[in-house]
Amino acid sequence: MHEFFLVKDLIRKITSLAHEQGASRVTGVIVKLGALSHISPDHFREHFIHASLGTVAEGARLNIEVLTDVTDPQSQEVLLENIEIYLAT
Amino acid sequence: MKNKTIKVDYLARVEGEGALYVKIKDNSLTDVKLKIFEPPRFFEAFLQGRNYSEAPDITARICGICPIAYQMSAVHAMEDAFGVTVDGQLRALRRLIYCGEWIESHALHVYMLHAPDFLGYTDAIQMAKDHPALVQRGLQLKKAGNEIVAFLGGREIHPINVRVGGFYKVPAKRELEPLAERLKWARDAALETVRWTATLDFPDFEQDYEFVALCHPGEYPFNEGRLVSNKGLDISVRDYDDSFVEEHVPYSNALHSIIKGRGAYFVGPLARYNLNFNRLSPMTQEAAHSAGLSYVCNNPFQSIIVRSVEILYACDEALRIIDQYERPDKPSVQVQPRAGTGYGCTEAPRGILYHRYSTDDNGVIIDAKIVPPTSQNQKTIENDLWQFIPKYLDLPSEKLTLQCEQAIRNYDPCISCATHFLKLYVNRE
């Protein structure tokens, strides 16, 4: 359930950003998993695929970087690094 | 048409918070309310109308930290309803996967959540700057537990290999050998953890608790036993509803569980330890005594030592099971659903986890009840705060918050954001 809320929060942010930019869909997402974030890349990916269904991020290419520095101030966090959007002009 | 990349740098945070409201009048504590805002999850309603075989996978989703406990309580309740007995090596494998969950959950709590309180850090990140080796040891211990769960469960979070009647697939003995090597390291690391936690400073705080845990005639409890307490409770799991009741309190989304006619009780590592010390393995008993623990521990702040003792036990027990393991002929026993009601209670890392299901002739779930350990401990947590806070009334709010967080964390409550979950509201009149 914790992961569900976490990924849902990310999707909400991605949807909001895409809307602000007038994007019809999100084609790529890059996230960083902190060393103490207690979520594995596979698990994150699975949740992301489910949570993005029916949203602008459905089918987006997901790039996950796993951080190893436990002393990093953001080591407990999941960081949405950037998103790649598709603009129909 | 064009593609565009947007730099975001957005931190995703988990929802779910708790807050503690403290009212102080004329320098006396007049009110304590622990509020949990975690939204209702409706799992009991989700289960209605689903097939009995889906219960282990659905309930595993309730918690990412202790999915095995949910699966084990679910399968035992269903087997109780259908008159199924799972024994021998299948039963042993259930203990093994439970060992994995205890190791990963306890290591997470001891090193990442509880230890920073004792060492004066706001969180594990701050602690890691001064004690990187400690944090790494905690992470590696957690990983050892996760590996057991991933190996037997199919994946480390929300595992999928557990079923009513046993497992979908069971390993060959040789496949367990790499796990055993890792667990030998983990057992040594757990022993070091017991020694290290024993050196921490503990507030002088003991209360007259009613401890409740499973009690099995021959083993430290995971999956089976009678429900007993240090104040005379001794019932079968089937009689749980006769002795325990959940109450709604208007200020919290979580129910408070009490013993009928008596009130608050205490579940979790301290309760298990106090009621089952003589069922720990010899090396674990010895380590506990060397750490200065007696047969009974009434100081909830020392739960960090007791959790470490349970990590050690879980490593030792896992190695014993692997050593004696022989692959069973079948990964599960046959299950024939029937109409009835089944009861299951197992020892989640945080304490007893009760499930009750009623099914129809085809094994479709008609009714489900789940009582997690955190709701069972909530009233005791509040009672602790009533006794604990008056000693620290003169502290500034920031320091009082840290003291209260530490007192609450003794129970390892399972609330999202448990590392920094508490908002303290002090009303001074």
Interface residues (C-beta under 8 A of the other chain):
Chain A: M1 H2 E3 F4 F5 L6 V7 D9 L10 K13 L17 Q21 A23 T27 G28 A35 L36 H38 I39 S40 D42 H43 V70 T71 D72 P73 Q74 S75 Q76 E77 V78 L79 L80 E81 N82 I83 E84 I85 Y86 L87 A88 T89
Chain B: M1 K2 N3 K4 T5 I6 K7 V8 D9 Y10 L11 A12 R13 V14 E15 G16 R41 R61 I62 C63 G64 I65 L108 M112 D123 A124 I125 A128 K129 P132 V135 Q136 L139 R155 E156 I157 H158 S416 T419
